[in-house]
Amino acid sequence: MFRRPVLLSAALALLLATCVAAGAWISRDARASEASQREYLAARARWDTRPFRDYRLVVQDGSCTYDVLVRNGQINSGYRDSCNLRARTVESLFAIAGGSGVPATHCSVYGCLCETVTRVVAEYDTTLGYPRKLIMESTLRPNWRYLDFWRRFFADRNTAQCDGVNRWTINVLYVGAAGVP
């Protein structure tokens, strides 16, 4: 007789504890995201007020290196580019740093069963503000928001093989004012 109210109370307590834990976890991630955004905006402001417009940029991008001259925000010439036309400007490095945590659906022949979420950790130069180091991590995970995922799950009692992590690092080795042409 007393067993049913006790079980109901225990279930409600467990549900409440789960909601509180989920709220704390989401709140922690939101605070970290806000701090990262503030750091990004402060670095961007330092870069926008740099004492020069055109610059030379040397970057190690994964296993390759490029050394380019940037004028008016565009790559003007390259001293060296072993990245096979993958050279970036500081502005495009900021674009990478600002795109952290955005899911992108990865579709295949079986439908859009998986999504890729990329997380970017950025370190900024304390003087000029440019992204000094970008560490990117792309994680493939099941796309539970997509109907094909659930169709497959209920048909096969199986989830898609959406796992794997890809990591790479971009290191800015040098940024300096470009000479007058």
Residue pairs with C-beta under 8 A, 6 or more apart in sequence:
33 101
36 100
36 122
39 122
39 124
40 94
40 97
40 98
40 122
40 124
42 124
42 129
43 94
43 122
43 124
43 125
43 129
43 130
43 131
44 94
44 129
45 129
46 124
46 125
46 127
46 128
46 129
47 90
47 94
47 128
47 129
47 130
48 129
50 128
50 129
51 177
52 177
52 178
53 72
54 69
54 70
54 71
54 72
54 76
54 177
54 178
55 69
55 70
55 90
55 175
55 176
55 177
55 178
56 67
56 68
56 69
56 70
56 79
56 174
56 175
56 176
56 177
56 178
57 66
57 67
57 68
57 69
57 70
57 89
57 90
57 172
57 174
57 175
58 65
58 66
58 67
58 172
58 173
58 174
58 175
59 65
59 66
59 67
59 87
59 88
59 93
59 170
59 171
59 172
59 173
60 170
60 171
60 173
61 83
61 86
61 88
61 170
62 168
62 169
62 170
64 82
64 83
64 84
64 86
65 80
65 82
65 83
65 173
66 78
66 80
66 81
66 82
66 83
66 86
66 87
67 78
67 79
67 80
67 81
68 75
68 76
68 77
68 78
68 79
68 81
68 87
68 89
69 75
69 76
69 77
69 78
69 79
69 178
70 76
70 89
70 90
70 178
71 178
71 181
73 89
73 91
74 89
75 87
75 89
78 87
81 87
88 96
88 170
90 130
90 131
90 172
90 175
93 130
93 131
93 134
93 170
93 172
94 130
94 131
96 120
96 131
96 134
96 136
96 170
97 120
97 122
97 131
97 134
99 118
99 120
100 118
100 119
100 120
100 121
100 122
101 117
101 118
101 119
102 117
102 118
103 115
103 116
103 117
104 115
104 116
104 117
104 118
105 112
105 114
105 115
105 116
105 143
105 146
106 112
106 114
106 115
106 116
106 140
106 143
108 114
110 148
110 152
110 160
111 146
111 148
111 152
112 143
112 146
112 148
112 149
113 142
113 143
113 146
113 148
113 149
113 152
113 160
113 162
114 140
114 141
114 142
114 143
114 160
114 162
115 140
115 141
115 142
115 143
115 145
115 146
115 162
116 138
116 139
116 140
116 141
117 138
117 139
117 141
118 136
118 137
118 138
118 139
119 136
119 137
119 139
120 134
120 135
120 136
120 137
121 134
121 135
121 137
122 131
122 133
122 134
122 135
123 131
123 132
123 133
123 134
124 130
124 131
124 132
125 131
125 132
125 172
125 175
128 175
130 172
130 175
131 170
131 172
132 171
132 172
133 169
133 170
133 171
133 172
134 169
134 170
135 167
135 168
135 169
136 167
136 168
136 169
136 170
137 165
137 166
137 167
138 165
138 166
138 167
139 164
139 165
140 162
140 163
140 164
140 165
141 162
141 163
142 149
142 159
142 160
142 162
143 149
143 162
144 150
149 159
149 160
152 158
152 159
152 160
153 159
